[in-house]
Amino acid sequence: MPEKILASGSLNKEGVDSSVAAILNYDAGKVAILSTHTRATFPNEAFIVGTKGTIKIHSPFWCPTTIETPTKKSEFPVPPCSKTFNHVNSSALSYEAREVRRCLLQ
C-alpha cells in the first residue's frame, strides 16, 4: 500500500477522465510512476527497475507476450482461439481464468 500518492489529471468535456499522472511512494524509498491519456499514443510498456536489475514488459503490458531483462528475453505465446475479441491478446487471459478456477476449487 502506498504511503503517499501525488496525482494530477484532467477531464474531457463530458466529465470523463482523459489523463492522469501519478507518483506512488512506498516504504524504503520505493516509487511507482504511472501515466495514461485517452488522446495520446503511449508505448503501453512497463518497466520494473530495482537494485538487482530491470525488467521490460512489452506492449501491451496488461497482457504481454514478451518480457525481457538485460540478459534474457522470454516469450509467452497467446493461446489459439477461434473467438474474435475487441482487445489484443485477450485469449491470453484464459491463463488467469484457469488460475482463478483452480484457487476457487481448493
N, C-alpha and C positions, 0 to 999 in steps of 0.2 A: 504494500500500500504506500503510495507516495506521501512523503512528509509535507510537501509543498507543491502546489500547482500554479503555474502562471500561464494564462491563456488569453488570446485575443482572437476575435472572429468578426465576421460580417454577415448580414442577412441580405437576401435579394428583395426585390420589391414586393414579393408575395409573403415575406417574412420567414422564408426558409433559409437555414444555414447555407451559406455559399462558400465560406472559407473559415479555416481555423489554424492557428499555430499555437502549440503548447509546449511548455517545458515542465517536466515532472522531475522533482528532486526526491531522491531516496536516501536512506541511511548510507553511511560510509562514502559519501561523495558521488554515488551513482546518479546518473542523469539519463532521462529519455527525452528526445526531441521529436515532435510529431508535427506534420503539416499536411493539409489537404485543401483542395479547392475544386469547385464544380465547374469552373470555366477555364481552368488551366490544365495543360497536359503535363503531368508529373511522370517520372520514370516508373513509379509503382514498385520500387525495390526497397528492401530493408537491409540495414547493416547493424550488426551487433559488434561492438568494439569493446574489448576488455584487456586486462593486463596480460592475458595469455595469447592474445591474437584477435583476429577478426573473422566474421562470417558474413558473407554476402548472400542474401536471399533474393533470387532473381524474380523478375516480374512475371505474373502478378504475385506479390509477396503473400497475399492471403490464401493462395492456392498454387504454390510454386511447383515447378518440375525440376528445378536446378538450385542447388546451394553450393557455395564454394568457400574454401579457405585459401590462404596463400599457397598451400601445398597440395590441395586436393579439390576436385570438382565431383560432386555426386549428382546423379540423375535419378529422378523418380517419375517414370512414365505414367501418363494418365491412363487409367484402365479403359479398354474399349467399351463403347456403349452405343446402342442403336438409337437412343433418345436424342432429341435436339434440346439444347439448353440455351438460356439467354446470356449466360456469363461463361467466359473462357475457363476451361479446366474444371467445370462443375462436377463432372463424373468422378473426379478425384476425391470429392467429399464423401464418397462411399467408404473410404478408409475410416473417417471419423464416425460415420453412421454405424459401421461394424463394431468399432470400439465402444460406442455408447451402448449398443445392444449387449456386448459382452459384459460390460460393467453392470447393467441392469439385471442381467441373469445371474449374477454372483450372489 
